């Protein structure tokens, strides 16, 4: 297969288009990460109650202790 059409200008254009697409994808992913709603507390509670899921190094006692301290803080704020 011959690439006679691939002049230096066309090659440079392909490189610039590739970089532009990469930057757009990076910007889109960054936007998704910045607008993501953090549901960490609910997912941790689900992990504690789901015996089939591995905790991946998270100690259940630590999670329960954090949850109880959060509940205590909320009760104190209500009073």
N, C-alpha and C positions, 0 to 999 in steps of 0.2 A: 504494500500500500504506500502510495507516494503522498507526501505532505507538502506539495509545492505551494499550496495556499497559505501555509503557516509562515507568514513573514514575521519579522521581529515586532512589528506594530500589532499584529493580530495576537501574537503570543503575549505581549505586554498587556493587551486589552483583556485577555483571558485571566491573567494573573490578577489584575485590578478588580475584575468582576468577582473572582473567587474571594478576594479579601473583603470586598463590599458585602457579599452574602454572609461571610463569617462574622463581620462586625454587626450586621443586622440580627443574626441569630444570637449573638452574645447579648446585645441590647434587649432583645425580646426575653431571653432567659433572666436577665437581671431585673427587668420590669416584673416578671412573674414572681421572682423571689421577694421583691420589695412589697408587692401587693398581696402576698400570701397571708391568709389568716392563720395565726398560730393556734392550733388545736392540741397543743402538747399535753395539757392537763387531762383532757378527755381521752386522748390516746393512751396515756399512762394508766388511767383508771381502767380502761378496757384491757390493757396488758395484765394488770394485777388480777383481774377477774377471769381472764382467759387462761386456763391451765395448759392448753395445747400450744400456746405461743411461747417461744423462747424469750427470755427477758434480755438477752444479749448483754449480760454483764450488769444489768440494773438490779439492785437489791430491792426486793419487795418491801422489806421493813423500812428502808429509806423512803420509798415512795409513800407508804402509808403514814410515816411520820411527817413528811412534808404536807400531805393532805390534811392531816389532823391539825397541824400548826396553821395552815391556811384557813381551815374552818374556825379555829379559835380566834384568829385575827378578824375574821368576818363577824363573829359574834361580838367581839369587843367593840368593833366599829358601830354595830347596831345599837349598843348600849350607850 
